[in-house]
């Protein structure tokens, strides 16, 4: 499987893993004035893109993750 070089504003560094519905990449968020931040990027697998229910579930997971705040969790 070919790893994409970019997904939107993210530069892909490596593929970390995959499951039944998604893949997780180590990526760098690229912004203005040379801003960069290392992130984990989860995306639906190609064969599931366009599946409204799986897209909804992934968005809900992201919303839940964004609400978590604890000293032992990375942002």
Backbone as JSON, one array per atom type, in Angstrom:
{
  "sequence": "XXXXXXXXXXXXXXXXXXXXXXXXXXXXXXXXXXXXXXXXXXXXXXXXXXXXXXXXXXXXXXXXXXXXXXXXXXX",
  "N": [[0.84, -1.18, 0.0], [0.58, 2.19, -0.87], [1.88, 5.02, 0.75], [0.49, 8.16, 1.28], [1.95, 11.37, 0.46], [1.04, 13.82, 1.36], [-1.84, 14.96, 3.15], [-4.31, 17.05, 2.86], [-3.54, 19.85, 4.86], [-1.49, 18.49, 6.06], [1.69, 16.95, 6.31], [2.76, 13.81, 5.63], [4.56, 11.58, 7.66], [4.98, 8.93, 8.53], [3.34, 5.74, 8.43], [1.43, 4.63, 11.05], [-0.37, 2.65, 11.83], [-3.25, 0.5, 11.16], [-6.73, -0.26, 10.91], [-9.95, -1.82, 10.76], [-11.57, 0.23, 9.69], [-10.07, 2.57, 9.45], [-6.93, 4.39, 9.02], [-3.89, 5.26, 10.68], [-1.64, 7.88, 10.85], [1.64, 9.24, 11.42], [2.17, 12.59, 11.33], [2.93, 15.91, 10.12], [1.62, 18.94, 10.95], [1.31, 21.69, 8.95], [1.75, 25.12, 8.93], [1.27, 28.72, 8.76], [4.1, 30.93, 8.32], [6.15, 29.05, 8.71], [5.3, 27.41, 10.77], [5.08, 24.33, 12.47], [3.76, 21.25, 13.64], [3.89, 18.19, 15.28], [1.69, 15.53, 14.77], [-0.86, 13.0, 15.31], [-2.67, 11.48, 12.84], [-5.78, 10.42, 11.92], [-7.48, 8.72, 9.43], [-10.21, 7.78, 7.31], [-10.21, 4.61, 5.69], [-9.64, 4.16, 2.19], [-11.62, 2.59, 0.9], [-13.82, 3.04, 2.48], [-14.53, 5.67, 2.36], [-16.98, 8.11, 1.86], [-18.97, 6.68, 3.01], [-21.51, 7.5, 4.9], [-22.25, 6.91, 7.57], [-19.91, 5.83, 8.77], [-18.23, 8.04, 8.44], [-19.55, 9.87, 10.08], [-19.2, 8.6, 12.57], [-16.4, 8.74, 12.85], [-16.03, 11.5, 13.02], [-17.45, 12.04, 15.38], [-15.82, 10.64, 17.18], [-13.49, 12.19, 17.0], [-14.44, 14.62, 18.04], [-15.01, 13.87, 20.69], [-12.44, 13.14, 21.56], [-11.2, 15.65, 21.43], [-12.27, 16.91, 23.61], [-11.07, 15.81, 25.79], [-8.96, 16.29, 28.55], [-6.13, 15.99, 30.4], [-3.37, 15.6, 32.6], [-1.8, 13.45, 31.86], [-2.32, 12.99, 29.24], [-1.57, 13.72, 25.88], [-1.98, 16.66, 23.9]],
  "CA": [[0.0, 0.0, 0.0], [1.35, 3.41, -0.98], [1.58, 6.03, 1.76], [0.43, 9.49, 0.65], [2.93, 12.35, 0.95], [0.29, 14.88, 2.02], [-3.29, 14.88, 3.25], [-4.68, 18.42, 3.22], [-2.41, 20.64, 5.35], [-0.59, 17.61, 6.81], [2.75, 16.23, 5.6], [2.82, 12.48, 6.22], [5.9, 11.13, 8.01], [4.98, 7.46, 8.55], [2.08, 5.06, 8.75], [1.56, 4.02, 12.37], [-1.18, 1.45, 11.93], [-4.52, 0.52, 10.45], [-7.75, -1.16, 11.42], [-11.0, -2.15, 9.81], [-12.18, 1.38, 9.02], [-9.21, 3.75, 9.35], [-5.48, 4.31, 9.12], [-3.33, 6.31, 11.52], [-0.34, 8.33, 10.37], [2.4, 10.3, 12.07], [2.17, 13.66, 10.33], [3.3, 17.24, 10.57], [0.69, 20.0, 10.55], [2.11, 22.79, 8.42], [0.99, 26.37, 8.97], [1.89, 29.97, 8.31], [5.4, 31.36, 8.86], [6.99, 27.91, 9.06], [4.76, 26.68, 11.91], [4.93, 22.89, 12.31], [3.41, 20.52, 14.86], [3.78, 16.75, 15.08], [0.35, 15.07, 15.13], [-1.35, 11.7, 14.84], [-3.77, 11.78, 11.92], [-6.59, 9.24, 11.63], [-8.32, 8.94, 8.25], [-10.93, 6.6, 6.84], [-9.58, 3.88, 4.59], [-10.19, 4.55, 0.89], [-12.83, 1.85, 0.57], [-14.92, 3.48, 3.33], [-14.83, 7.08, 2.15], [-18.31, 8.26, 1.27], [-19.92, 5.97, 3.88], [-21.96, 8.57, 5.8], [-22.26, 6.44, 8.96], [-18.52, 5.75, 9.25], [-17.73, 9.41, 8.52], [-20.16, 10.44, 11.29], [-18.55, 7.99, 13.73], [-15.04, 9.28, 12.95], [-16.16, 12.88, 13.49], [-17.82, 11.96, 16.8], [-14.61, 10.23, 17.91], [-12.61, 13.36, 17.05], [-15.04, 15.58, 18.97], [-14.8, 13.35, 22.03], [-11.01, 13.27, 21.85], [-10.87, 17.06, 21.61], [-12.76, 17.33, 24.92], [-10.27, 15.2, 26.86], [-7.85, 17.08, 29.08], [-5.56, 15.36, 31.58], [-1.91, 15.79, 32.57], [-1.17, 12.28, 31.25], [-2.73, 12.92, 27.83], [-1.03, 14.75, 24.99], [-2.96, 17.38, 23.11]],
  "C": [[0.88, 1.25, 0.0], [0.91, 4.42, 0.09], [1.56, 7.39, 1.07], [1.49, 10.41, 1.25], [2.26, 13.45, 1.76], [-1.18, 14.49, 2.09], [-3.71, 16.26, 3.74], [-3.46, 19.19, 3.69], [-1.36, 19.8, 6.09], [0.42, 16.94, 5.89], [2.94, 14.9, 6.33], [4.27, 12.07, 6.44], [5.97, 9.6, 7.94], [3.57, 6.95, 8.83], [2.3, 4.35, 10.09], [0.77, 2.73, 12.5], [-2.47, 1.59, 11.15], [-5.46, -0.49, 11.1], [-8.78, -1.4, 10.35], [-11.55, -0.96, 9.06], [-11.23, 2.54, 8.78], [-7.74, 3.4, 9.4], [-5.01, 5.46, 9.99], [-1.92, 6.6, 11.04], [0.32, 9.26, 11.36], [2.54, 11.36, 10.99], [2.64, 14.96, 10.97], [2.27, 18.21, 10.02], [1.54, 21.19, 10.15], [1.24, 24.03, 8.37], [1.8, 27.55, 8.48], [3.24, 30.2, 9.0], [6.26, 30.2, 9.35], [6.52, 27.13, 10.27], [4.63, 25.2, 11.57], [4.61, 22.26, 13.66], [3.26, 19.05, 14.51], [2.42, 16.29, 15.59], [0.16, 13.61, 14.73], [-2.6, 12.01, 14.03], [-4.49, 10.48, 11.58], [-7.51, 9.56, 10.46], [-9.01, 7.64, 7.87], [-10.15, 5.93, 5.72], [-10.33, 4.23, 3.3], [-11.52, 3.87, 0.6], [-14.05, 2.26, 1.41], [-15.29, 4.96, 3.15], [-16.15, 7.21, 1.4], [-19.37, 7.52, 2.05], [-20.32, 6.95, 4.99], [-21.9, 8.14, 7.27], [-20.83, 6.37, 9.53], [-17.9, 7.14, 9.37], [-18.28, 10.09, 9.78], [-19.47, 9.91, 12.55], [-17.14, 8.54, 13.94], [-15.07, 10.72, 13.48], [-16.54, 12.91, 14.97], [-16.63, 11.57, 17.67], [-13.65, 11.41, 18.06], [-13.14, 14.4, 18.03], [-14.81, 15.14, 20.42], [-13.34, 13.5, 22.45], [-10.6, 14.7, 22.13], [-11.3, 17.57, 22.99], [-11.9, 16.8, 26.07], [-9.12, 16.1, 27.26], [-7.37, 16.43, 30.38], [-4.05, 15.49, 31.47], [-1.18, 14.62, 31.92], [-1.56, 12.07, 29.79], [-2.07, 14.04, 27.05], [-2.16, 15.41, 24.24], [-2.79, 17.04, 21.66]]
}
